[in-house]
Amino acid sequence: MKADRIFETVLYASDIEAVKYFYEEILQMELIRQFEGWLAFRCGRGVLLIFDPEISAEQNRDVPSHGMEGQGHIAFAAGEADLKKWRRRFLEYGIEIEMEKEWESGGRSIYVRDPAGNSVEFAPSTLWGGGWDF
């Protein structure tokens, strides 16, 4: 038995409405749940959760407390043709591309920031030597 895929991952943001707009409107992700202080988005076969760090760090909740300070990172798989579309979309919404990175393994990544300052990467599936079919 081994862990073989990520089911959910978490980013943190104090302004839930601002990140909701970013992920739902700009990235076109499906919002599947929203409660006070957190959001859940469908992401392929997994889920992206976004929690208000103050709420998620509270003790004696119905799940273990957790959280972090500072900016997180998430990467979405994107081929070169998709990157061209993402560049146009970010330009349309006035979102600055922070960096473009050419990888030795092939392909390139582009990085932007969500409203909470989290690093959001669009990366080739070849990045980690896999060429996986996502």
C-alpha positions as CSV (number, residue, x, y, z in Angstrom):
1,M,0.0,0.0,0.0
2,K,1.3,3.5,-0.8
3,A,-0.1,7.0,-1.1
4,D,-0.4,7.6,-4.8
5,R,-2.2,10.8,-5.4
6,I,-3.2,14.0,-3.6
7,F,-6.8,14.1,-2.8
8,E,-6.9,17.6,-1.4
9,T,-4.5,20.4,-0.8
10,V,-4.9,23.6,1.1
11,L,-3.9,27.3,0.6
12,Y,-4.7,30.0,3.2
13,A,-6.2,33.4,2.6
14,S,-7.7,36.0,5.0
15,D,-9.9,37.6,2.3
16,I,-12.0,34.6,1.2
17,E,-14.2,36.6,-1.2
18,A,-11.1,37.9,-3.1
19,V,-9.6,34.4,-3.6
20,K,-13.1,33.1,-4.4
21,Y,-13.2,35.5,-7.4
22,F,-9.7,34.6,-8.5
23,Y,-10.2,30.8,-8.5
24,E,-13.8,30.8,-9.6
25,E,-13.9,33.6,-12.2
26,I,-10.3,33.9,-13.5
27,L,-9.2,30.3,-13.2
28,Q,-12.7,28.9,-13.9
29,M,-12.6,26.4,-11.1
30,E,-15.9,24.8,-9.9
31,L,-16.8,26.0,-6.4
32,I,-18.3,22.9,-4.7
33,R,-18.6,24.2,-1.1
34,Q,-18.4,27.5,0.7
35,F,-18.8,28.0,4.5
36,E,-17.7,30.9,6.7
37,G,-13.9,31.0,6.4
38,W,-13.3,28.4,3.7
39,L,-13.9,27.4,0.1
40,A,-13.7,24.0,-1.7
41,F,-13.0,23.9,-5.5
42,R,-13.0,20.9,-7.7
43,C,-9.6,20.4,-9.3
44,G,-9.6,17.4,-11.6
45,R,-10.0,14.3,-9.4
46,G,-8.9,16.3,-6.3
47,V,-10.0,19.3,-4.3
48,L,-8.4,22.6,-3.6
49,L,-9.4,24.0,-0.2
50,I,-8.8,27.6,0.8
51,F,-9.0,28.3,4.5
52,D,-8.9,31.5,6.5
53,P,-5.8,30.8,8.6
54,E,-7.3,32.3,11.8
55,I,-10.4,30.1,11.7
56,S,-8.5,26.9,10.7
57,A,-6.0,27.4,13.5
58,E,-8.8,27.5,16.2
59,Q,-8.6,24.7,18.8
60,N,-11.4,22.2,19.5
61,R,-13.0,22.2,16.1
62,D,-14.5,19.1,14.5
63,V,-11.2,18.5,12.6
64,P,-7.6,19.0,13.8
65,S,-6.5,22.6,13.8
66,H,-3.9,23.6,11.1
67,G,-2.6,26.6,9.3
68,M,0.4,28.5,8.2
69,E,1.8,31.9,8.0
70,G,3.1,33.4,4.8
71,Q,2.6,32.5,1.2
72,G,1.9,29.0,-0.1
73,H,2.4,27.6,-3.6
74,I,0.3,25.5,-6.0
75,A,1.0,24.3,-9.5
76,F,-1.5,23.4,-12.2
77,A,-0.5,21.3,-15.2
78,A,-0.5,23.3,-18.4
79,G,1.0,22.6,-21.9
80,E,2.5,25.3,-24.1
81,A,-0.8,25.9,-25.9
82,D,-2.5,26.3,-22.6
83,L,0.1,28.8,-21.4
84,K,-0.6,31.1,-24.3
85,K,-4.3,31.1,-23.3
86,W,-3.4,31.7,-19.7
87,R,-1.2,34.6,-20.6
88,R,-4.1,36.2,-22.6
89,R,-6.5,35.6,-19.7
90,F,-4.2,37.1,-17.1
91,L,-3.6,40.2,-19.3
92,E,-7.4,40.5,-19.7
93,Y,-7.9,40.5,-15.9
94,G,-4.9,42.7,-15.3
95,I,-2.9,40.0,-13.4
96,E,0.8,40.4,-13.6
97,I,2.9,37.4,-14.6
98,E,5.5,37.3,-12.0
99,M,7.9,35.0,-13.7
100,E,8.3,32.7,-16.7
101,K,10.7,29.8,-16.2
102,E,12.2,27.6,-19.0
103,W,12.9,24.1,-17.6
104,E,15.8,21.8,-18.6
105,S,13.4,18.9,-18.7
106,G,11.4,20.7,-21.3
107,G,8.6,23.2,-21.3
108,R,8.1,26.3,-19.3
109,S,6.1,27.5,-16.3
110,I,4.4,30.8,-15.7
111,Y,3.8,32.2,-12.2
112,V,1.2,34.6,-10.9
113,R,0.0,35.5,-7.4
114,D,-3.5,35.1,-6.1
115,P,-5.0,37.9,-4.0
116,A,-3.6,36.3,-0.8
117,G,-0.1,36.3,-2.2
118,N,0.1,32.6,-2.8
119,S,2.3,31.6,-5.7
120,V,0.2,30.0,-8.5
121,E,2.2,28.2,-11.2
122,F,1.1,26.7,-14.5
123,A,3.7,24.0,-15.3
124,P,4.4,21.4,-17.9
125,S,3.8,17.8,-17.1
126,T,7.4,17.1,-18.0
127,L,8.7,19.1,-15.1
128,W,9.4,16.2,-12.7
129,G,10.5,13.8,-15.4
130,G,7.1,12.2,-15.7
131,G,5.3,13.5,-18.7
132,W,2.2,12.3,-16.9
133,D,-1.2,12.4,-18.3
134,F,-3.2,14.4,-15.9
